[in-house]
Every structure is written in C-alpha cells, then in structure tokens.
Amino acid sequence: MAFLIFSWAAWIAWVVSFIFVSAIDWDSAIVATPEEINLAHLGPLWTYFGNKSQNVSIFHSREYMQQRVGKFKDINSERISNHNYSSMTAWLKEYATKYPNITWLYSIGESVRNKTLWVLAISRTPRTHRLGVPEIKYVANMHGNEVVGREAMLYLIALLCDNYGKNWYLTNLVNNLRIHIMPSINPDGYELGNEGDRSGFTGRSNDHGIDLNRNFPARFPTHRDKSGGTFLEKETMAAIKWFRQYPFVLSANFHGGSLVANYPYDDSTTGQDNIYSPTVDDRLFVALAYSYARAHSNMWKTGRRCGLNINGDFFLNGITNGALWYHVAGGMQDWQYVNTNCLEITIEMGCYKFPQKNMLPQLWDEHKYSLLAYMEYVHRGIKGFVLDQRGHPVKNAVLSINQGKNITTTDEGEFWRILLPGRYTVLVSHRKYLPQILNITVDEGSAKLINVTLEQKLCRENTVDSIRVRGEGAVRIAVFGVDSLGKSIVEELANATCLPEDLFVEILQQSTLHLFPSMSAERALYLKDHELDVLLLFGQGIPKSTLFSAGINTPSQFDQKNFDDSLMVALNNKKISCVNHMLDKAVSSMIDALNMVKTFQLGVSLGCDFSEPQLTLTTIATVLQIVVNVFIGVKDPVTEYSTVSSTDLGDNLLAKATEASSVNLHRIEERNCASMINIGLMKAIVFGDGHMPYILVMAIEQKTSSMVYEFAADLCLELLQYRIVRE
C-alpha cells in the first residue's frame, strides 16, 4: 500500500509538472490586466523617472536603436544554431584569426573538467588597456542549460567584427571601448544539458554539482544556499581573479528561464524572498536594467510572460530587483557590486532555457539591439584622472559619491563613474593627500571629463633628537644603519613610512619604529627609556643575518637559517663580495655600550649598493614584517609582500636548530680564549689545553643552543679573568 501511495504521489507530481512545463510558451505575448498596468506606474521606474521613462531618446526603444545603428550585416541564418564546446571554440578562433587587429582571444582559466574558459576582447587595441578607455564585459551560460546568452555572445562577436569599418555606429562602439565577451563560464554544465529543455535543471550546475551563481562569497554568509557549496569552485576563482585584473566598469550576466532584467541586490537582509533590497545606486540600477529591457522587442512590457497567465512570472516594466523576485545568496552581481568598481545586472533572456535551433533566430533578433544599447551606458556620468602635483597618477584614490557607492582609481589614476543626470558632491581622498570636494553637474549625453589634482599631505615628523618615530603598534623596534648603505636604508625607510607606502601600513599598525640617523653610545639613555623589543641593524655584506643578542633574548620563533635563505632568494642569490660590516669590532663594541641586555639584537646585511634592483622597499618591508610577526605571535611570518613563499620562510615557527651567532663566535676567537675547529659541517669551540679527558657539549634545539652559547661565553670570560689574576 505504501508503494501505491508513493506511486500515486509521484504520478500526480509528474502530471502537475507536465501541465506547468507544457504551459510555457517561448513566443507568447506578455499579458497584463488593467490593475497590473496601474501598478506599473507605482513601481521603481515611474517613481524615479516619471514620464521620462517614456522618452525613447533617454531609454532607447528597439525602433529608436534601429535608426541609431543603421544598416549592418547581420548573422547568416544558416550559422545560427546551438554550439557545443568544440564548435563554440572554433567560432571564437575563427573570428580571432579573421580580425586580429580588433580581437584578442584569451583564457581566464579552466573548468572542473579542464575546458578552457574563453574570452574574446574586441577593441581598437584588444590586447592592451588604453588609457582613459573604459572596459566592459558580458558573461553568459553560468547555468549550463541556459544557453540563449551563450549563442547571443557568439552572434554579437560576429556582428561587431563583420561590421567594423563598415557601419559607423558599430565601429565607434568598438573604437571607444574594450569589450570582453565570455560565451560560457560553465562549459561543463552545457555539455550535460539537453536541447529543448524548457525549465529543467540538468546541466545547470558545474561538474561538481555546484550552482556557480550561488558560489561567490555571500554578502550575508549565513544566507548561503546549499546548492552553492562550501568552497569556491574552480570557475568562480578564475572569475574573481579576472574581475580584479581589469578595470571593468559595466557588466551583464546572461541567464534564461524568464524574460526580465534583474538588478542588485539579489540577497535580502533577512534571507527571504520578495523583499525589495536596494543598493545605494538603486536609481541608477533601475535605469541600467530598463535600458536593456526597453530596447528589447517585448521585455520592457508589464505583465506575465512565458504564457503563464495564472502562476507565471509577473514584472513591472520588464525589470525587477533581484531579492524582490527571490533572494540569491552568493550571486555574482552582488559580489561585484560590493567588491569592485563594476556595476552588473542579470538578464533572463527567454522562457526556454535550452531552445531548439529553430527558435534561435528570433531570440537573437529580439536581443541584439538591447546588447548594444546597454553598452552605451558606460559612457555616461563622469570620467577622468586623479593626479598628484607632479602630474603622476594616484592609484587607489577613493571617489565617494553622495548618491552611490565608492569607487577607486586604477594604477594609472583613472576613474569612470556611471551617473544619471543631476548634481553630485564627490569627495576625492587618499591617505597621502589632502582630500578634495567637487560639486558636479552631470548632463545627458557623454561622460564629463574631470581631472583632479591632489595636494600631498605634509609629513608631520615625530622627532626626538633627530630620531624619527613611525607607527603606534605594540612591537617597539630601534633601527640603525652601521655603514653608508645601512644609513641609506634607514633614510629610505623614513621616507616610505612618513606617509606610509602600502607595504608598510600593516607594519605600522603592529609596531613602532624608532629610526636613528646614526649609531652612538649617546643613544643608550633613549633606548633604555623606551624599553625597546628589537634592535635592528642594516648594513652591507653578503645577504644574511647576524645575531648579537645572547641566550633568552633571541625569540624561539626566530628561524635564522630560513631567514637567511629568504634573503638570498630576495636578492637573487647574487654573489656579493663587499665587506660585511656587521662583523666589525666597532659595531659589536657599540652594541655592548648601548647595554640593551633584554633586547633582541639582529643585524641584516643586504648587499653592497642600494641602487641594486633587488634591494627594494619590498625586501625591507619583508624583513620588518618577519621581525614583527616573531613578537606578535603570528603563526606564519610571511605577509603578502614576502619575496619568497611562506614555506621557504618557515611556516612552522617551532624553533629549528639555530646556528651560533657569527659575531659572538668572532668575539670568542678574537679574545683568544678558545679555538675553532670544523667537524664536518659543524663548527666547534674548543676550550682548554687539549689534554684528556675530553667533554663534548652539544645543543640539539634552539633553546639549548642558546644555553651552550651562554656557557661558552661565560667560560671565555672566566678564562680571561683567570689570566688577568695570574698576570
């Protein structure tokens, strides 16, 4: 009986599903009741724009776009069909080969099944970013069985390339943009899908069964959907890296299964469906979404689509806030809005997810003008450069808009901010420069060019007796130079930390640097008063460290061998023949005179010449960060600025055997209280007259190594005192 009940339940579910799916009509008219038409005038579009929403010169209709674009060569209908991975790749390579001057085919990575994630860039300079020229991207086929976008991307490539130099509108579009087109971000899923699939799920996910549009880091991590998995997928990681690699300004993500332009946020604050969740750029996103919908044959219409007049999707003016429709956690458009300068919307391109071949010509025809109209929006608002007083670009300057999210400048100081007509207050700021406030009026038409010059902040020196103090962190470090190279390093460090370079921001949060112009015994009182943790010396010589501190003053976390290995790698293992001044008697005597008996004392030799390209601020910052990490207990002593991998610098901070301090061995030998002999790879200190019995004292780990050194130093001192008494 239980089996019969189950069978009847399954049969009923199948019938309901069959009736529902069968009702989907990919070519149905959009139906709206009088009540729904009235609702359209109460929706976001009319609320924000009123009668302007009906002005086709502002929101271009299909007919307006037809006149604007003019005559062009469209896709040969015989070439319109569904393209699998092989034929899609062949299409991309065909156009990359046929139009090498305006195309560049590149890969952002691979799928789970190692299929190449292709992107075709189209521009007058396709391989390089052109200063001041915005970049946009189109991404399709994120759900593998939603294929209209995939096909539309291939046809758009043909349209732009075949008409370049022949149609003024399309040529101008290509010349003033760099357009990145990715036909499929989920090629594995596509291969699992079935042509004719109306609303199914086969092929939707990637090869791991993960929904890629739920796999990005969620705005609210507790809202994560199980279908989005726990870890970032291969395709997602490639996409994130790509988004950060290029200065994208505008984007669209193409899906299928309905007919609407969807804008952020997709995720609601409560994680529930049907809750309008606006960004601070909501008015702009409504305009972006409607600019796509309005140029489509039908999308812009209010009402129910896909033939589902009772239970089907109902949209006002062909647009929707994502979370108002249904919430999506871990979606691509939300992640980009929060983490990049790029504005992205999601386009549902039609009621059938995987249409038959004969449906594609009409679907392409309905979308082609929308694809072009949407691109135009990147040229609205403001654009320009942020420069310093010398005319050099200021990267990572922040532009804060009173009506929208912040954006940052590129490495070349560029910015593009899509804005609607109106008055705006823009704050341009950077931690090294005085902020500047701009009051701007944005008009209809092309973006307004605005170049901003920032005045550098004066460095407010915190000096005591010419000692420059930087940072406010807990780890207190005195920095000296023992020779001309070391002093140059200290001076460069003072300049780089005054208005700190990016390399030093974290270091100065964790430490306080006391930078000394010279090293002398007069500094002893200052050092004592400030209870410093570290005495750090820089000088010339073969890249290696020299330990001056004895015994317990050397932190157990400090691994000298790995530290020295990293220095050699940082300086390219270059053979260096200059004198190591860390071994000078005057240096060790000066350290003794400073009487810093409770301080970790470390000398670092960094080559012979500060002009050597390998000796960079990055190397100096890495040395400082490792020293700081030893004291704050960070497990991994390597930061993002490290010149070698964390494994090379010692992920495991449990002490390994540390070589005896070269300078202290030098002192013992210099005072003639012991002799040095080599035993294989080891060096031994021999006390006494050489007669039996012999006693071997050996350390097998760092703490006992320090004890052995202390014993040797004490024994040396006792011998010297014994000689003095006898004499």
Phi, psi and omega in degrees: 000318179300322180295320180294320179298315180298318182295317178297319180297317179295321181294318179297316179298321180294319180296314180299316179298319181297316180297317182295310182294320180297334182287341182294128180236113185291340186240027184280158173287152176274124188251130178227137174279163176303323179296321180291325176298319178295322179298326181302326181282356177252357183281178183303321182301308181287329178297318183277323192240345178055225182293341177299335180296341180265359181275110185288346175283343176262307175249102191290129174280169176301316182296320178296317179294324178302316179291322183292318182283320182081192182284142178206165178277116180269178183288136174299123185302333180292340181268354182274111178196175177281131184249121175285185186300316182296313182287329174296314179299318179298320179299313181297316180292326178300311183285330176294325179282321184287328183232064185294338183282340182236004181231154174213116179266122180220169182242143174260359182148203182226159176280178178304320180269023173064029171275139182293134175268094188280145169225135174249119176268136180234123182188169173294331174233077191293333186271345184227151174286131178262128185307125177085356182262123183289158179237138178231165178217149172239129181236131183230169171061037176294320167265117192302332181267008176252100200248352183299319179297320179302312180293319181298326179295320178295318181289326177295320176302313180297317181300313182291320183285313184294337183255003179293128182083357182242326178245125187297314184300310184290324177296316179296323178299312181293321183293335187247018178214162157242117187255119179256121184242119176247103182295330183211119173264356179224064182294333178293315179298321181302317184294342179269345183286170183232127177300135183097356178293120182274310185214028183277188183235355181294120181093357182298313185273175175279188186290345175270002182078022182255134176283112185295334179273016169232009191256353178283156176305124187282149176298321174239098187306330181289348181271000188306138178272139180302328181294343179274358178072183182258324185245156178293133179281165181302317180294321180294316180297321178296319180295315181299317178299319179296315181300328182274347184278329185240150181278063181295139181251323186219148184205158171220144180242121191257124181236190179206165180120346173207189182224093185193155172256119189253134183233160184293159000275148172278332183256132178272162181295333180265349185078016180255160177282165170063034176238114180299123186233085186281150167274175175288351175255030187302315181300318178294318180294324176300317179294318179298312181298317183288332177297325176287311184299320186292328181278355176277155181300318188229339190305324186291349186282145176280140176135185181272141183241175176067018178077005182263078187286345182258304185247010186279176180293131180239126182226146175271120176061022174072017180227160176203144165291135186305308183290336176294327177284292171201148187279144177231119175261136180083024179278158185289320185290323177295316182300316181295320181298320183284326193249351182225180174277354191276139174257125182230142170239165179246129182253120170270115196268351180171167188285332176267133178285315183233081187293158171291160182304320185291345179277338190295320180303317180291319180298318176298315181298324181290331187259342193298323180285329176295319179300325180280316182299321181296321180302324184300332185296340181293341182267013179256158176099232180228154176208165178157204183226148170249122185234161172268184186291343177268001180086010178274145181294145175253107180276153179062023168290145184256128173256111180259122182258137180291347179230057179160178183287161176282151171231164179238154180282158178283180177300334180265011178079010183280155169210151172223129177227109177292125179221150174276160178305138181155184179256136184225150169251123183242124175258121178255122186220155175200143188297339181268353188231158175289135181292157178227134180254130180242134171255116192236141171250122179259129180255170171297152177103204187295155181299143178279131179276123181226117175255131186245130175251122181260140178268130184292140176293146173285138180283114179276098184290131172260091189244144172224112180054046180068009176270124181265130183250129181232138175087169181223024183277175187281332183275118186260121187233126171266132183239124179236160167247132184268350180209189184297321178295315180299319179294325176295321179296317179297319180294318178296321178295321178297318179293319185286339183255357179296300168246091204302135169296160180307325183301330191253358184301309182293322180300318182285343173283333185260343187219166171239121182261131173250107188260119186257131179290335180207165183247120180206163182294338180295345181280351188302317182295318178299314182297320180294318182297328186263002173045061185284149180272327189224137166251112185247121182249137174244144177192184182272166178133175177304134183303107178191169179255158176228122179269121176262330184285145183256150169056233189291349180286345175271115183301141181296337181284346184278121180254100188293321183297311179295325177300313180294321177300320181293324178297318179297319178294317181299325180260024173060031177051030185289138176287123184236132188245004182286162183290138176272102184287349176298337183268000180295141179299326182296326180291311181296325178293320180295320179296320176299320182292331179290340173058043180265067190289341181252018187246140173290119186246116187227127172256140180231118177266132189231045176094201188244341189212129180293343179281350178299131185298335182287333181274094185242171174300331179298318178297315180296317179297322180296317177302312180298317183295322178296316179297316179298315182297327177302326185267334181265000173080021177291133185298315183254117185282009184249132176258180180297345182267359184299144181274349175227168183289159182297329180293328179287332181267358175098083177296325181274110183274003171295129193299137169262167181300126182259135177297148178298150183299126182296323182290323181287325172298321180298320180297314181300315181293320182297323182278000173059036178258355179200167176241160181249134173229150177262131175240094186064236179271358182261154175246133181241148176256124184249120176254153175101184186264004175091359179271152178292158003280154178263143177235125178257123175246119185227140175259141179244359174206171195298314183299317179287334174299317178297321179296319179297318178298316180300319178298317180295318180295317179296319180296320178298316180296319179298318180296318179297317179295323179297319179296319181297317180299317181294321182287000000 
